[in-house]
Amino acid sequence: MSAAKLPLSLKFYGVSPWELEVLYSLLHSLFQVEEDSQEQPDEDFTTMIDIVFPLAFSDAFFKWFGNARWDKFKAILKELKRRRGGGKTLRIYMKFIGKPSIKFTLDLDNRNLFDAAIEKTDFVLELLPYHLDPHKIPASITEVMYYFDDRTGRWNINSATSENETYTFSQNEWKIT
């Protein structure tokens, strides 16, 4: 990685100044953080955080970011949920820019499941070669979106997009939506 910090997008609403400072401090040590406070839209969530990492979701990212920093990042997200209690109070989007980009959406009611989802995010890395197998995924995919299935306790592919199409993954096959 070069000496210049890469730009990281951090959009949010419903985050306290203290929580924001803790998250910013962690991310600013590696990235040029571009903050964007949002208006709360009409939805059930009191807090939203949308982070776009300017790097691919890969082994190289985790080696560069560091295990201790990644563990602290996960702890901050879990603490945000703990402070807000149960219910649909917190929605998190994490996107990693790559080919294709990988996006995680997390908005579970149950705090224990939320914590498990945060802990298992980096496990998806081991599944990517299988999930992104060119023989199994539609051609020209630019983004793959994951959701955490609270019944199975796993991150699953929800959908994928290309320049012209959106696909959903259902019953072990891709379908154009």
BABADREN-585813 format. One record per atom (N, C-alpha, C, O): x, y negated, z. Coordinates in steps of 0.1 Angstrom, whole numbers, plus 5000, padded with zeros to 4 digits. Each point is the difference from the previous one (the first is absolute). Layout:
BEGIN
XYZ/...
! end
This chain:
BEGIN
500850125000/499249885000/500949885000/501150005006/498449894988/500849884999/499949925013/499250035009/501749874992/500049925012/498849915001/499549965011/499950004977/498849915001/498850095004/499950114996/499349835012/498850075005/498950004990/499849904993/499650225005/498950024991/498849945006/499850005013/499249954979/498849945005/499050115004/499750094992/499849905020/499050095005/498749925003/500149895006/498850164989/498749935001/499350055013/499950125002/499749795007/499350035012/498749915001/500149885003/498850184994/498749945001/499350055012/500150125004/499149795002/499450055013/498849905004/499949894995/499350175014/499049915007/499850085013/500150125001/499549805009/499750065013/501250055008/499850085009/501449874988/501250045007/500449895009/500049884996/500350155017/500449905009/501449944997/500850074993/499549815011/501449954997/501150095005/501050014994/498850045018/501050095006/500250134991/501150034997/497850034999/500050124992/500749974987/500950074995/498849814999/500649964987/501549985002/500750044991/499749905020/501449975002/500850135001/501150014995/498350095012/500750135002/500250074986/501150054997/497849954995/500150064987/500949934991/500850054993/499149815007/500849924991/501550025004/500850014991/499549995022/501450015004/500650134995/501250014995/498150105005/500550134996/500250004985/501050044995/498049914997/500150004986/501049894994/500750034990/499449865017/500949894996/501550045000/500849944993/499550155016/501450045000/500550074987/501250004998/497950044994/500350064987/499549934988/500550014989/498349935013/499349944988/499849855002/500049955011/499749984978/499549875000/498550015001/499450034990/500149955022/498550035002/499249884995/500249895004/498950144987/499149904995/498650025007/499350094996/500449835014/498850015008/498849934993/500249904993/498650165008/498849944995/498950035009/499450115000/500249805008/498850015009/498850004992/499849904992/499350195009/498850014992/498849965009/500050015012/498949954981/498749995006/499450145002/500250084992/499149935020/499450135002/498850024991/499049925001/501050174990/498850024991/498950075008/500150045012/498749964982/498950075007/500250154999/499650074991/501149985019/500150145002/500150045014/500149915009/499950224994/500050045014/501349995007/500050035012/501149944982/501350005006/500349875006/499949894993/500650105019/500449885006/501449964997/500449885001/500450224995/501449984996/500450074988/499550124998/501349824993/500550064988/501449964998/500449895002/500450214994/501449984997/500350074987/499750114998/500849814992/500450054987/501449974997/500449894999/500450225001/501549984998/500450064987/499650124997/501149814995/500550054987/501550005001/500749905000/499950225001/501450025001/500649994985/499450064991/501649875007/500549984986/500950114995/500849984991/499150145015/500850124997/499150124999/498950005005/501650104988/499350124998/499950085013/500950005008/498050084993/499950095011/500850124997/499650094992/501649925014/501050104996/501050025012/500049935010/500850184988/501050025010/501049895002/500449965011/499949974977/500949895001/499449885008/500849945007/497950044992/499449905009/500250035015/500449915007/499350214997/500050045014/501550005005/500249965012/500750074980/501449995004/500449865002/500749975010/498949944981/500449865000/499249935012/500649925007/498150114994/499249945011/500550055014/500049925009/500450204992/500550065012/498950065009/498949955001/501450175005/499050075008/499649925012/498850005003/502149945004/499649925012/499149894996/499049975007/501249964982/499249884996/498650064995/499049945003/501050174990/498750064996/499250045012/498849985000/501850085010/499350045012/499449885007/498950015005/501949884996/499549885006/498849944992/499049965006/501150044981/499049964991/498750075003/498949955001/501250194999/498850085003/499449975014/498850005002/502149985008/499649975014/499249875000/499049995007/501449914985/499349875000/498650024994/499049955006/500950134984/498750024994/499150085009/498849965001/501750135006/499250085010/499649915012/498950015005/502049904999/499649915010/498949904996/499249975008/500849994980/499049914995/498650075001/499049945004/501050194993/498750085001/499750025015/498849985004/502150055004/499850025015/499349875006/499150015008/501549884988/499549875005/498649974996/499349925006/500250144983/498749974994/499050105004/498849984998/501650135007/499150115005/499450084988/500549994989/498550095014/499450084990/499149934990/499849885002/499750194989/499249944990/500849944988/501250015000/498149944990/500649954988/500449865003/499449904995/501750085012/500549875004/501349964993/500349884999/500450224995/501349974993/500150074987/499750125000/500649814990/500350064987/501449964996/500449895000/500450224996/501349974995/500250054986/499650114997/501049814995/500550044986/501549995000/500649905005/500050214990/501550004998/500250044986/499650114996/501149814997/500350034986/501549994998/500749915005/499850194987/501450014997/500149994985/499450084993/501349825002/500149984985/501050104994/501150015004/498450064987/500850104993/499350054987/499149934996/501450174999/499450064988/499650145002/500850094999/497949935005/499049905003/500149945014/500850055008/498549854994/499949945014/499150105008/499150064995/501349945018/499250085009/499449915011/500649915005/498150114997/499249925009/499350085010/499350104996/500849875017/499350065011/499049915005/500249885002/498550175000/499049925007/499650085012/499750125000/500349815012/499750065013/499049915007/500349895003/498650175001/498949935007/499250095009/498849995001/501950115005/499350105009/499449945012/500649915006/498350144999/499349965012/500850055012/500349925009/500050214991/500650065011/501549975002/500850024990/499649935021/501449965002/501050114999/501149984994/498650145011/500950114999/500250044986/501150034996/497949974996/500150044985/500849894993/500850024991/498949855013/500749894994/501550025003/500949984991/499550045021/501450035004/500650114992/501149994996/498250125003/500450124992/500349964986/501050044994/498149885000/500249964986/501249914998/500850024991/499449895019/501249924999/501350085001/500949994992/499150115017/501150095002/500350084987/501150044997/497850004996/500250094989/500249934986/500150064990/499949815010/500249924988/501350054993/499950024988/501249985019/501250044993/500150144996/500950044992/498250055013/499950144995/499650014986/500350104993/498949805002/499650004986/501250014991/499950054988/501249905016/501249994992/500350144995/500450024988/499550085020/500350144996/499050064990/500350094992/498549855007/498950054991/500049934987/499450044990/501349845009/500049924988/500450084987/499349994990/501850095011/500350084987/498850094995/499850014988/499550045022/498850084996/498949924995/499450024990/500349875018/498949914996/500249934987/499049974993/502249995004/500349924988/500650094989/500549944990/499350195011/500450094989/499349954987/498850004999/502049974991/499549954987/499050104993/499149954992/500950175012/499150104994/498750005008/499050064995/500949885016/498850005009/499349865000/498850005003/501949904996/499549865001/499749944986/500850024991/498249905008/499849934987/501249924996/500749955008/499450034979/501149934994/499949855003/498949945002/502349994999/500149865001/499449945013/499549895000/500650195011/499549955013/500949895005/501250025000/498249875005/500849895005/499949995015/500949955007/498050114999/499950005015/499250125004/499050044994/501450025017/499450115007/499549955014/500949955007/497950074996/499449965013/499750125009/499450104995/501149895017/499850115010/499149965011/499949885003/499350215002/499249985012/500250115009/500550114996/499349875017/500250105010/498750075003/499049945004/501050194993/498850085002/499950055015/500850085004/498349865003/499950035015/499550155003/500350055011/499150014979/499750145002/501150104999/500250095008/500749884983/501250094998/501249955007/501050075002/499049805002/501249945006/501249984991/501150015004/498549964983/501149984989/499749884992/498949964998/502249994996/499949904990/499750074987/500750094996/498249864997/499750064987/499949894989/499849885004/500450164984/499849904989/498649974999/499150095000/500549784999/498749964999/499749964985/499050054994/501949875000/499849964987/501349964994/501149995006/498949984981/501249964992/499549904989/498950024995/502049895002/499649914989/501149994990/501250025003/498449964985/500949974989/499649864995/499149945006/501550024983/499649864995/498650004996/499349895001/500150224993/498749994995/498950095007/498849984998/501750105011/499050105007/500250005015/501149985005/497950065002/500150045014/499550145001/499050044994/501750045014/499850145001/499750035015/500649945009/498650154994/499850055014/500450155000/499950074989/500649975022/500450145001/499050075009/499849975012/499550134982/498950075007/500050144996/500150034988/499750065021/499950144998/501250054991/499850084991/501349875013/501350044994/500249974985/500750074993/498649825003/500149954986/499849855000/499449945008/501250004981/499949864998/498849974991/499850074990/499549835014/498849964992/500049854998/500449925009/499350044979/499949854996/498849945007/498950064999/501349835008/498849935006/499649884992/499149935004/
! end
